[in-house]
Each structure stands twice: as structure tokens, then as C-alpha cells.
Amino acid sequence: VVVAVVVPVVWPYGPTQIVPDDALTPPSVHHLFGADDLGRDVFARVADGCRISLSVAIGSILLATALGVPLGLLAGYAGGIIDGIIMRLLDVLMGFPAILLAIVVTAVLGTGTGTVTLAIGIVYTPVLARVMRASTMVIRRELFVTAARARVLSHARTIARHVLANSIGPVIVQASILMGIAILLEAALSFVGLGVRPPTPSLGLMLSDGRDFLDQAPWIMLAPGA
């Protein structure tokens, strides 16, 4: 996080700045991680790639939370037919491998940072919804929820004041875990050409571009890979 925030501000080289004379320069004082085939500073590109990865991860998890929490809350609290309909639809999404579902979304909507964020958000919506549903089903049986119903509180007030506040904890934990996986998924999509568009730096895109120079300039792949 520090690298992603600080380096783009203080580092003298820009992530897309081309210096032909520095092409394939090995790591040195001037280029900590070396330079790529176009003379772009790998350290600056890795830092900007981390910023992109973090923004995609945070954005996608926020989207998945915004979609998954209400669905899981409604399914867990209402139960019955509503629960069955919501969970069967989410089960269809979970039936696809994450990377395959993300590829389908990006193939339909096109590439770009926004599309990748949307794709990963859709992929993880069922996961967070199931966690929220399970937590809600436990909380709705607690005595304080029964007491709230006995006071003739509306379902909306009961959910907002009692159920949501006490069942959101596991979702926050799961969302924080998924952020790390979202970074890897964004890198995978960029690696196969369905993620961030060049020349915007992405860790996965840098890995893909560096394959052709693995023998003569391995630092192009080693830095973003690490």
C-alpha cells in the first residue's frame, strides 16, 4: 500500500515514460528494478500496477458487498420461497469457476479497469451473499430479535437495527480475504489480455509482456511477479 501511494508521487520516472537509451537496463541506482524493452522504469510500473490492483480489488469487493449483503440478508431473514429463489440463482453463478465467469463478463463488456472491477464484483457476490445468509439465519433466532418482533417493530427496522448490525462481522472478514484473491484474479485477466488496457501498467500485463525477454532481462518479470 505504501509503495502504491508514495512511489508514483516521489519517483522521478513515470510508469509510461519511454527512455529508448535505457531499454533493457539491468537494476541499478537509477532504475531499482531495471528497465523494460521500451526503457520504461520497472519500479515505477510495479508501483502503479500495485495501485491499479488495489483499486480494482477494493472496488470489486465493495461492489460484491453492496450486491451480496442485501441478497444474503433477505434470503436468510425471509427464508422459504424467497430464500430458495435467491440462493438457486446465486448457485448458478457459483457453478462457474471464478476465472471463467470473469472471462465471460470481460469478453461481453470489453476490457478495461472498470470492466475488470465489475467482473470480479459479480464473481464474488454469491460468496458474500452465502456468508451473509448463514450469519443472518443464526442471528434471526436470537432472543433480542424475537423481542424486537414482540415490540411490533417493522421487518425493515428489525433487520436494520438488530439483524444486520450483528451479522455483518463474518462478511467483513470474508471480504478482506477476497481482496487478496481479487488482486490475483485481476492479474490473471490482464495476463491473458482481458484486463487493464496497455499502456496502463498492470502486474499481470507486465508478466505477459516480459515473457519475450525472460532470458536477456528477467527483471522485467521478476519484479511484478514477486
C-alpha positions in Angstrom: 0.0 0.0 0.0 2.8 2.4 0.9 4.6 1.6 -2.5 1.3 2.2 -4.4 0.6 5.5 -2.7 4.1 7.0 -2.3 6.2 5.9 -5.2 4.1 7.4 -8.0 4.3 10.8 -6.3 8.1 10.9 -5.4 9.7 8.7 -8.0 11.4 10.7 -10.9 10.2 8.3 -13.6 6.6 7.9 -14.8 5.1 4.4 -15.4 4.6 5.2 -19.1 7.7 7.4 -19.6 9.7 5.9 -22.5 13.5 6.4 -22.5 14.9 4.5 -25.5 18.5 4.8 -24.3 17.6 2.9 -21.1 16.0 -0.1 -22.8 16.6 -3.4 -21.0 18.9 -1.6 -18.4 19.5 -4.0 -15.5 18.7 -3.0 -11.9 20.8 0.0 -10.8 20.7 3.1 -8.6 18.8 4.9 -11.3 16.4 2.0 -12.1 15.9 -0.1 -8.9 14.1 -2.8 -10.7 15.7 -2.2 -14.1 14.0 -1.0 -17.3 11.9 -2.9 -19.9 12.3 -3.1 -23.6 11.0 0.4 -24.2 13.1 1.9 -21.5 10.3 2.3 -19.0 11.2 2.2 -15.3 10.0 -1.2 -13.9 9.9 0.1 -10.4 7.6 2.9 -11.4 5.4 0.5 -13.3 5.2 -2.0 -10.5 4.2 0.8 -8.1 1.5 2.0 -10.4 0.4 -1.6 -11.1 0.0 -2.1 -7.3 -2.2 1.0 -7.2 -4.3 -0.4 -10.1 -4.6 -3.8 -8.4 -5.6 -2.3 -5.1 -8.2 0.0 -6.7 -9.7 -3.0 -8.6 -9.7 -5.2 -5.5 -11.3 -2.6 -3.3 -13.8 -1.5 -5.9 -14.8 -5.1 -6.8 -15.2 -6.1 -3.1 -17.3 -3.0 -2.4 -19.5 -3.9 -5.3 -19.8 -7.6 -4.3 -20.6 -6.4 -0.7 -23.3 -3.9 -2.0 -24.9 -6.7 -4.0 -24.3 -9.7 -1.8 -25.2 -8.4 1.6 -28.8 -7.3 0.8 -29.4 -10.6 -1.1 -28.0 -12.7 1.7 -29.8 -10.7 4.3 -33.1 -11.0 2.6 -32.7 -14.7 1.9 -31.6 -15.5 5.5 -34.3 -13.4 7.2 -37.2 -14.3 4.9 -36.5 -18.0 4.3 -38.9 -20.1 2.4 -39.6 -19.5 -1.3 -37.6 -16.2 -1.3 -34.6 -17.9 0.2 -34.9 -20.7 -2.4 -35.2 -18.4 -5.4 -32.3 -16.1 -4.4 -29.9 -19.0 -3.5 -30.6 -21.1 -6.5 -29.8 -18.1 -8.8 -26.6 -17.5 -6.8 -25.8 -21.2 -7.0 -25.8 -20.9 -10.8 -23.2 -18.2 -10.6 -21.1 -20.2 -8.2 -21.3 -23.2 -10.6 -18.8 -21.4 -12.8 -15.1 -21.2 -11.9 -14.2 -17.7 -10.9 -11.7 -17.1 -13.7 -14.1 -18.4 -16.3 -17.0 -16.3 -15.1 -14.7 -13.2 -15.1 -13.5 -14.0 -18.6 -17.1 -14.3 -19.8 -18.0 -10.9 -18.4 -15.0 -9.1 -19.8 -15.5 -10.8 -23.2 -19.0 -9.4 -23.3 -18.4 -6.0 -21.9 -14.8 -5.4 -23.2 -11.6 -4.8 -21.4 -10.6 -2.0 -19.0 -10.2 -1.3 -15.3 -13.9 -0.6 -14.8 -15.0 -3.8 -16.6 -12.5 -5.9 -14.6 -13.8 -4.4 -11.3 -17.4 -5.2 -12.4 -16.4 -8.8 -13.4 -14.7 -9.6 -10.2 -17.5 -8.0 -8.2 -20.0 -10.3 -9.9 -17.8 -13.3 -9.3 -17.7 -12.7 -5.5 -21.2 -11.6 -5.0 -22.5 -15.1 -4.4 -19.7 -15.8 -1.9 -20.5 -12.8 0.3 -24.3 -13.5 -0.1 -23.9 -17.0 1.2 -21.8 -15.8 4.2 -24.4 -13.1 5.0 -27.3 -15.6 4.7 -25.6 -18.1 7.1 -24.9 -15.4 9.6 -28.4 -14.0 9.3 -30.0 -17.4 9.8 -28.2 -17.6 13.2 -29.0 -14.1 14.3 -32.7 -14.2 13.5 -33.2 -17.0 16.1 -31.6 -14.9 18.9 -33.9 -13.6 21.7 -33.3 -10.0 21.0 -34.7 -10.4 17.5 -37.7 -12.2 19.0 -38.1 -9.3 21.4 -38.0 -6.8 18.6 -40.7 -8.6 16.8 -42.7 -8.7 20.0 -42.5 -4.9 20.2 -44.2 -4.9 16.8 -41.2 -3.3 15.1 -41.4 -3.5 11.3 -39.3 -6.1 9.5 -37.2 -3.3 7.9 -36.4 -1.8 11.3 -35.7 -5.2 12.8 -33.3 -6.0 10.0 -31.5 -2.7 10.0 -31.2 -2.2 13.8 -30.7 -5.8 15.0 -30.0 -8.4 12.3 -27.6 -6.5 10.0 -25.6 -5.0 12.8 -25.0 -8.4 14.5 -24.4 -10.5 11.3 -22.1 -8.3 9.3 -18.9 -9.4 11.1 -18.2 -12.6 9.1 -18.9 -10.8 5.9 -16.2 -8.2 6.7 -13.7 -11.0 7.4 -14.6 -12.8 4.2 -14.4 -9.6 2.2 -10.9 -8.9 3.5 -9.7 -12.3 2.4 -11.3 -12.0 -1.0 -9.4 -8.7 -1.6 -6.1 -10.7 -1.9 -7.7 -13.2 -4.2 -9.1 -10.4 -6.3 -5.6 -9.0 -6.9 -4.6 -12.4 -8.3 -7.7 -12.6 -10.4 -7.1 -9.1 -11.9 -3.5 -10.1 -12.7 -4.7 -13.3 -14.3 -7.2 -11.5 -16.5 -4.6 -8.9 -17.5 -2.1 -11.7 -18.3 -4.4 -13.2 -20.9 -5.3 -9.8 -22.3 -8.7 -9.4 -20.8 -7.8 -6.9 -18.1 -6.3 -3.5 -18.0 -5.6 -2.0 -21.4 -1.9 -1.0 -22.2 -0.1 1.2 -21.8 -1.6 1.4 -18.3 0.7 -0.8 -16.1 -0.8 -3.9 -14.6 1.2 -6.6 -12.7 -0.4 -9.3 -14.9 0.2 -7.4 -18.1 3.8 -6.8 -17.2 4.3 -10.5 -16.7 2.8 -11.2 -20.1 5.0 -8.5 -21.8 8.1 -9.7 -20.0 7.9 -13.3 -21.3 9.7 -12.5 -24.6 12.7 -11.1 -22.6 12.9 -13.7 -19.9 16.4 -14.9 -21.0 18.0 -11.5 -21.5 16.1 -9.3 -19.0 14.5 -11.5 -16.3 13.9 -8.5 -14.0 11.0 -7.4 -16.2 9.0 -10.4 -14.9 10.7 -10.9 -11.5 9.6 -7.6 -10.0 5.9 -7.7 -10.8 5.9 -11.5 -10.2 7.3 -11.0 -6.7 
